Amino acid sequence: MKLDILAIVAHPDDVELSCSGTLIKAIQQGKKVGIVDMTRGEMGTRGTPELRMEEAAKASEIMGLSVRENLGFADFYFTNDSKHQEEVSRVIRKYQPEIIITNAIEDRHPDHGKAAQLVVDACFMSGLRKVITKEDGIDQQAWRPQNVFHMIQSNFMTPDFVVDVTEQWPTKVESIKAFASQFFVGENDAAPGEPQTFISTPQFMQFLEARAREYGQRVGAQFAEGFVKSAPIKVEDLFHLI
């Protein structure tokens, strides 16, 4: 299945928190969109890998994704080496996306910056025809996306561009709440007896809303998501920037 947009990120819920509104908007416009999570988030304080997979499936249904898969890399311990680059290159060639979205270039969680550089390197590798990768035993064709964009996560960054997601905001919130083991979704704790973390408190959801309102305010929208470009963006003329 060829995709228009593929998000490749370190953890289940990275997309939902930072760029799900943008993906939902693209899907509503008729684009084919998918997510590849590198790890199952097994080092997270709350929940289990199995539960995280169930939650990811629920979030995928809410967003309307065409596909979602998990590479099974070791949470926290994965590295940006040739083995991992080849595996990420394989999924890039498999789905042939025009646009790739990945983690923040740098962030509080070390996996985010590590994953971001891994994806950038894999995108270059994926375009090298002498690098051989296989899908179902068949050699894949080289493929390089038109653009790679980085979401903005915990650490504040000045975005290169923002996407108005005001209409998509309620659905984005529902996709986040699908990860009930991780985030505050109501009065009752969905993972009782497990340690509380900042992201499992009501204050974290308030932080997400405040960030989206801040980015939105800069472009005259109620809610927006910010992105940082990986390389210069080609446009045909200035009106494509409007």
C-alpha positions as CSV (number, residue, x, y, z in Angstrom):
1,M,0.0,0.0,0.0
2,K,1.4,3.3,-1.0
3,L,0.9,6.1,1.5
4,D,0.9,9.8,1.2
5,I,2.2,10.4,4.8
6,L,4.0,8.0,7.0
7,A,4.8,8.9,10.6
8,I,7.8,6.9,12.0
9,V,8.3,7.4,15.7
10,A,9.9,6.0,18.8
11,H,6.9,5.1,20.9
12,P,3.2,4.4,20.6
13,D,1.4,7.6,21.6
14,D,4.2,9.9,20.2
15,V,2.1,10.7,17.2
16,E,-1.2,11.1,19.1
17,L,0.4,13.7,21.4
18,S,2.2,15.8,18.9
19,C,0.8,15.5,15.3
20,S,-2.4,13.4,15.3
21,G,-4.5,16.5,14.4
22,T,-2.4,17.0,11.3
23,L,-2.7,13.3,10.3
24,I,-6.5,13.3,10.9
25,K,-6.8,16.4,8.8
26,A,-4.9,14.8,5.9
27,I,-7.1,11.7,6.2
28,Q,-10.2,13.8,6.1
29,Q,-8.8,15.3,2.8
30,G,-8.6,11.8,1.3
31,K,-4.9,11.1,1.9
32,K,-3.6,7.7,2.9
33,V,-1.8,7.9,6.2
34,G,0.1,5.4,8.4
35,I,2.2,5.1,11.5
36,V,5.2,2.9,12.2
37,D,6.1,2.8,15.9
38,M,9.7,1.7,16.6
39,T,9.2,0.3,20.1
40,R,6.3,-1.0,22.2
41,G,7.1,1.5,24.9
42,E,8.0,-1.3,27.3
43,M,10.2,0.9,29.5
44,G,7.3,3.3,30.3
45,T,6.4,3.6,34.0
46,R,2.8,2.7,33.5
47,G,1.0,-0.1,31.6
48,T,2.4,-3.1,29.7
49,P,3.6,-3.6,26.2
50,E,0.5,-5.7,25.4
51,L,-1.8,-3.0,26.7
52,R,0.1,-0.3,24.8
53,M,-0.5,-2.3,21.6
54,E,-4.2,-2.5,22.3
55,E,-4.3,1.2,23.0
56,A,-2.5,1.9,19.8
57,A,-5.0,-0.1,17.8
58,K,-7.8,1.8,19.4
59,A,-6.2,5.2,18.6
60,S,-5.5,4.1,15.0
61,E,-9.2,3.4,14.6
62,I,-10.2,6.8,16.0
63,M,-7.8,8.5,13.6
64,G,-8.8,6.5,10.6
65,L,-5.3,5.2,9.7
66,S,-4.7,3.1,6.6
67,V,-2.0,1.1,8.4
68,R,-0.1,0.9,11.6
69,E,2.8,-1.5,12.5
70,N,5.4,-1.9,15.2
71,L,9.1,-2.7,14.5
72,G,9.7,-4.2,18.0
73,F,12.9,-2.2,18.6
74,A,14.1,-2.2,22.2
75,D,12.7,0.7,24.0
76,F,15.4,3.1,25.2
77,Y,18.2,0.7,24.1
78,F,17.7,0.9,20.3
79,T,20.6,2.5,18.5
80,N,21.1,4.4,15.2
81,D,23.2,1.8,13.5
82,S,23.1,0.0,10.1
83,K,20.8,-2.7,11.3
84,H,18.1,-0.3,12.6
85,Q,18.6,2.0,9.6
86,E,18.0,-1.0,7.2
87,E,14.8,-1.9,9.0
88,V,13.4,1.6,8.9
89,S,14.5,1.8,5.2
90,R,12.5,-1.4,4.6
91,V,9.2,0.2,5.8
92,I,9.9,3.4,3.9
93,R,10.3,1.4,0.7
94,K,7.3,-0.7,1.6
95,Y,4.9,2.3,1.9
96,Q,6.7,4.8,-0.4
97,P,5.4,7.9,1.4
98,E,5.8,11.4,-0.1
99,I,6.1,12.9,3.4
100,I,7.6,11.4,6.5
101,I,6.9,12.8,10.0
102,T,9.2,11.8,12.8
103,N,10.2,12.7,16.4
104,A,11.6,16.0,17.6
105,I,15.2,16.7,16.7
106,E,15.9,17.0,20.4
107,D,13.7,16.5,23.4
108,R,13.5,15.5,27.1
109,H,13.3,11.8,26.2
110,P,16.6,10.7,24.6
111,D,14.7,8.2,22.4
112,H,13.0,11.1,20.5
113,G,16.2,12.7,19.2
114,K,17.7,9.4,18.6
115,A,14.7,8.2,16.6
116,A,14.6,11.5,14.6
117,Q,18.2,11.1,13.4
118,L,17.7,7.4,12.7
119,V,14.7,8.2,10.4
120,V,16.7,11.0,8.6
121,D,19.6,8.6,8.0
122,A,17.2,5.8,6.9
123,C,15.5,8.1,4.4
124,F,18.8,8.7,2.8
125,M,19.7,5.0,2.8
126,S,16.3,4.1,1.4
127,G,17.1,6.1,-1.7
128,L,20.3,4.2,-2.4
129,R,19.6,1.6,-5.0
130,K,22.7,-0.5,-4.0
131,V,21.3,-1.0,-0.5
132,I,19.3,-4.2,-0.7
133,T,16.3,-4.7,1.4
134,K,13.6,-7.3,1.0
135,E,9.8,-7.5,1.7
136,D,8.3,-11.0,1.5
137,G,11.6,-12.3,0.0
138,I,11.5,-9.8,-2.9
139,D,14.0,-7.0,-3.5
140,Q,12.5,-3.6,-2.8
141,Q,12.9,-0.6,-5.0
142,A,14.8,2.4,-3.8
143,W,12.6,5.2,-2.5
144,R,13.2,8.6,-0.9
145,P,10.4,10.8,0.4
146,Q,9.9,14.4,-0.8
147,N,10.1,15.8,2.7
148,V,10.9,14.8,6.3
149,F,9.3,16.9,9.1
150,H,9.9,16.8,12.8
151,M,7.0,17.0,15.3
152,I,7.5,19.2,18.4
153,Q,7.2,17.3,21.6
154,S,7.9,18.1,25.3
155,N,10.6,20.7,24.8
156,F,9.4,24.0,23.3
157,M,10.7,24.8,19.8
158,T,9.9,27.7,17.5
159,P,8.2,25.9,14.6
160,D,9.1,26.4,10.9
161,F,5.4,26.0,10.1
162,V,2.2,25.2,12.0
163,V,-1.0,23.3,10.9
164,D,-4.4,24.6,12.0
165,V,-6.1,21.6,13.7
166,T,-9.0,23.4,15.3
167,E,-11.6,21.2,13.7
168,Q,-9.6,18.1,14.3
169,W,-8.9,18.9,18.0
170,P,-11.7,16.8,19.6
171,T,-10.7,13.7,17.6
172,K,-7.1,14.3,18.5
173,V,-8.0,14.4,22.2
174,E,-10.0,11.1,21.8
175,S,-6.9,9.5,20.2
176,I,-4.8,10.5,23.1
177,K,-7.4,9.2,25.6
178,A,-7.2,5.8,23.9
179,F,-3.9,5.4,25.8
180,A,-5.8,5.3,29.1
181,S,-2.9,3.6,30.9
182,Q,-0.7,6.6,30.2
183,F,-2.8,9.7,30.4
184,F,-5.5,11.3,32.5
185,V,-8.8,10.4,30.9
186,G,-11.3,10.9,33.7
187,E,-11.9,10.8,37.4
188,N,-10.9,7.1,37.7
189,D,-7.3,6.0,37.2
190,A,-7.2,3.5,34.3
191,A,-4.1,1.9,35.8
192,P,-4.8,1.8,39.5
193,G,-1.9,1.0,41.9
194,E,0.7,2.1,39.4
195,P,3.0,5.2,40.1
196,Q,1.7,8.5,39.0
197,T,3.8,10.5,36.5
198,F,3.4,14.0,35.1
199,I,1.7,12.6,31.9
200,S,-0.9,10.8,34.0
201,T,-2.1,14.0,35.7
202,P,-4.7,16.4,34.5
203,Q,-2.0,19.1,34.3
204,F,-0.4,17.3,31.4
205,M,-3.5,17.5,29.3
206,Q,-3.7,21.2,30.2
207,F,-0.1,21.6,29.0
208,L,-0.9,20.0,25.6
209,E,-3.9,22.2,25.2
210,A,-1.9,25.3,26.1
211,R,0.8,24.4,23.6
212,A,-1.7,23.9,20.8
213,R,-3.4,27.2,21.7
214,E,0.0,29.0,21.7
215,Y,0.9,27.7,18.2
216,G,-2.6,28.5,17.0
217,Q,-2.6,32.0,18.3
218,R,0.4,32.8,16.1
219,V,-1.6,32.0,13.0
220,G,-5.1,33.1,14.0
221,A,-6.3,29.6,14.8
222,Q,-7.7,28.1,18.0
223,F,-5.5,25.0,18.0
224,A,-2.4,24.2,15.9
225,E,0.5,21.7,15.7
226,G,4.0,22.9,15.1
227,F,6.7,21.3,12.9
228,V,10.4,21.7,12.2
229,K,11.7,21.0,8.7
230,S,14.6,18.6,8.2
231,A,15.7,20.4,5.0
232,P,14.7,23.3,2.8
233,I,11.2,22.9,1.4
234,K,10.7,23.2,-2.4
235,V,7.7,25.3,-3.5
236,E,6.7,26.3,-7.0
237,D,5.9,29.9,-6.0
238,L,5.3,32.0,-2.9
239,F,1.5,31.4,-3.1
240,H,2.1,27.7,-2.1
241,L,3.1,29.1,1.3
242,I,-0.3,30.6,1.9
